[in-house]
């Protein structure tokens, strides 16, 4: 069994239409391959959005809260973000 993970985009506190369309496409593919569709939400205070995403047909939604973003201290170094489940 394979699964599909959809990263959900949020704008103005709502899941945007393109994410809903991606869920629909992912569900079609998952049905053909015998898998399930899960989602990822990135942000703060997103609990109600996770419940909304489940209503669109996701089996599970992972909520990631941003807790730290670094600034590059030297040219060409990679900055990073830390998320908490």
Phi and psi in degrees as GROMACS dihedral restraints (atoms count N, CA, C in turn):
[ dihedral_restraints ]
;  ai    aj    ak    al  type     phi  dphi    fc
    3     4     5     6     1  -111.9    20    10
    4     5     6     7     1   157.9    20    10
    6     7     8     9     1  -127.1    20    10
    7     8     9    10     1   164.0    20    10
    9    10    11    12     1  -124.7    20    10
   10    11    12    13     1   133.7    20    10
   12    13    14    15     1  -111.5    20    10
   13    14    15    16     1   122.4    20    10
   15    16    17    18     1  -107.3    20    10
   16    17    18    19     1   124.6    20    10
   18    19    20    21     1   -86.0    20    10
   19    20    21    22     1   119.1    20    10
   21    22    23    24     1   -91.5    20    10
   22    23    24    25     1   131.2    20    10
   24    25    26    27     1   -91.4    20    10
   25    26    27    28     1   137.3    20    10
   27    28    29    30     1  -117.3    20    10
   28    29    30    31     1   135.7    20    10
   30    31    32    33     1  -140.7    20    10
   31    32    33    34     1   129.6    20    10
   33    34    35    36     1    54.0    20    10
   34    35    36    37     1    39.3    20    10
   36    37    38    39     1    76.2    20    10
   37    38    39    40     1    14.2    20    10
   39    40    41    42     1  -133.3    20    10
   40    41    42    43     1   154.1    20    10
   42    43    44    45     1   -75.2    20    10
   43    44    45    46     1   125.4    20    10
   45    46    47    48     1   -76.6    20    10
   46    47    48    49     1   158.9    20    10
   48    49    50    51     1   -57.2    20    10
   49    50    51    52     1   -37.4    20    10
   51    52    53    54     1   -62.5    20    10
   52    53    54    55     1   -33.6    20    10
   54    55    56    57     1   -67.5    20    10
   55    56    57    58     1   -38.7    20    10
   57    58    59    60     1   -64.7    20    10
   58    59    60    61     1   -39.6    20    10
   60    61    62    63     1   -65.1    20    10
   61    62    63    64     1   -40.0    20    10
   63    64    65    66     1   -63.3    20    10
   64    65    66    67     1   -37.7    20    10
   66    67    68    69     1   -62.9    20    10
   67    68    69    70     1   -43.7    20    10
   69    70    71    72     1   -60.3    20    10
   70    71    72    73     1   -46.3    20    10
   72    73    74    75     1   -64.8    20    10
   73    74    75    76     1   -43.6    20    10
   75    76    77    78     1   -62.3    20    10
   76    77    78    79     1   -39.4    20    10
   78    79    80    81     1   -62.8    20    10
   79    80    81    82     1   -40.5    20    10
   81    82    83    84     1   -61.9    20    10
   82    83    84    85     1   -46.5    20    10
   84    85    86    87     1   -64.4    20    10
   85    86    87    88     1   -43.2    20    10
   87    88    89    90     1   -63.9    20    10
   88    89    90    91     1   -38.0    20    10
   90    91    92    93     1   -63.5    20    10
   91    92    93    94     1   -38.9    20    10
   93    94    95    96     1   -68.7    20    10
   94    95    96    97     1   -32.8    20    10
   96    97    98    99     1  -100.7    20    10
   97    98    99   100     1    -4.5    20    10
   99   100   101   102     1    78.6    20    10
  100   101   102   103     1    30.7    20    10
  102   103   104   105     1  -115.7    20    10
  103   104   105   106     1  -169.3    20    10
  105   106   107   108     1  -130.0    20    10
  106   107   108   109     1   162.9    20    10
  108   109   110   111     1  -111.7    20    10
  109   110   111   112     1   130.1    20    10
  111   112   113   114     1  -123.3    20    10
  112   113   114   115     1   160.5    20    10
  114   115   116   117     1  -127.2    20    10
  115   116   117   118     1   162.6    20    10
  117   118   119   120     1  -128.9    20    10
  118   119   120   121     1   128.9    20    10
  120   121   122   123     1  -112.6    20    10
  121   122   123   124     1   132.9    20    10
  123   124   125   126     1  -113.2    20    10
  124   125   126   127     1   126.0    20    10
  126   127   128   129     1   156.3    20    10
  127   128   129   130     1  -162.6    20    10
  129   130   131   132     1  -125.1    20    10
  130   131   132   133     1   138.9    20    10
  132   133   134   135     1    55.2    20    10
  133   134   135   136     1    57.0    20    10
  135   136   137   138     1  -111.8    20    10
  136   137   138   139     1    13.0    20    10
  138   139   140   141     1   -56.6    20    10
  139   140   141   142     1   -45.0    20    10
  141   142   143   144     1   -68.1    20    10
  142   143   144   145     1   -30.4    20    10
  144   145   146   147     1   -69.4    20    10
  145   146   147   148     1   -33.1    20    10
  147   148   149   150     1   -64.1    20    10
  148   149   150   151     1   -41.6    20    10
  150   151   152   153     1   -63.6    20    10
  151   152   153   154     1   -39.4    20    10
  153   154   155   156     1   -63.1    20    10
  154   155   156   157     1   -43.0    20    10
  156   157   158   159     1   -62.5    20    10
  157   158   159   160     1   -37.3    20    10
  159   160   161   162     1   -60.7    20    10
  160   161   162   163     1   -36.6    20    10
  162   163   164   165     1   -64.6    20    10
  163   164   165   166     1   -23.1    20    10
  165   166   167   168     1   -81.4    20    10
  166   167   168   169     1    -2.2    20    10
  168   169   170   171     1   110.3    20    10
  169   170   171   172     1     8.7    20    10
  171   172   173   174     1   -76.2    20    10
  172   173   174   175     1   141.2    20    10
  174   175   176   177     1   -76.4    20    10
  175   176   177   178     1   -31.7    20    10
  177   178   179   180     1  -154.9    20    10
  178   179   180   181     1   147.9    20    10
  180   181   182   183     1  -127.1    20    10
  181   182   183   184     1   125.4    20    10
  183   184   185   186     1   -91.9    20    10
  184   185   186   187     1   129.7    20    10
  186   187   188   189     1  -106.4    20    10
  187   188   189   190     1   121.2    20    10
  189   190   191   192     1  -115.8    20    10
  190   191   192   193     1   124.6    20    10
  192   193   194   195     1  -104.0    20    10
  193   194   195   196     1   130.6    20    10
  195   196   197   198     1   -73.3    20    10
  196   197   198   199     1   125.0    20    10
  198   199   200   201     1  -116.4    20    10
  199   200   201   202     1   -14.1    20    10
  201   202   203   204     1  -163.7    20    10
  202   203   204   205     1   135.8    20    10
  204   205   206   207     1  -127.3    20    10
  205   206   207   208     1   129.5    20    10
  207   208   209   210     1   -90.2    20    10
  208   209   210   211     1   159.9    20    10
  210   211   212   213     1  -108.8    20    10
  211   212   213   214     1   136.7    20    10
  213   214   215   216     1   -60.1    20    10
  214   215   216   217     1   133.4    20    10
  216   217   218   219     1   -95.4    20    10
  217   218   219   220     1   -18.0    20    10
  219   220   221   222     1  -135.2    20    10
  220   221   222   223     1   149.7    20    10
  222   223   224   225     1   -56.6    20    10
  223   224   225   226     1   141.7    20    10
  225   226   227   228     1    72.9    20    10
  226   227   228   229     1     3.6    20    10
  228   229   230   231     1   -85.5    20    10
  229   230   231   232     1   152.2    20    10
  231   232   233   234     1   -90.1    20    10
  232   233   234   235     1   130.9    20    10
  234   235   236   237     1   -82.0    20    10
  235   236   237   238     1   167.6    20    10
  237   238   239   240     1  -142.9    20    10
  238   239   240   241     1   162.8    20    10
  240   241   242   243     1  -127.4    20    10
  241   242   243   244     1   142.5    20    10
  243   244   245   246     1  -113.6    20    10
  244   245   246   247     1   127.3    20    10
  246   247   248   249     1  -114.4    20    10
  247   248   249   250     1   149.0    20    10
  249   250   251   252     1  -116.8    20    10
  250   251   252   253     1   130.3    20    10
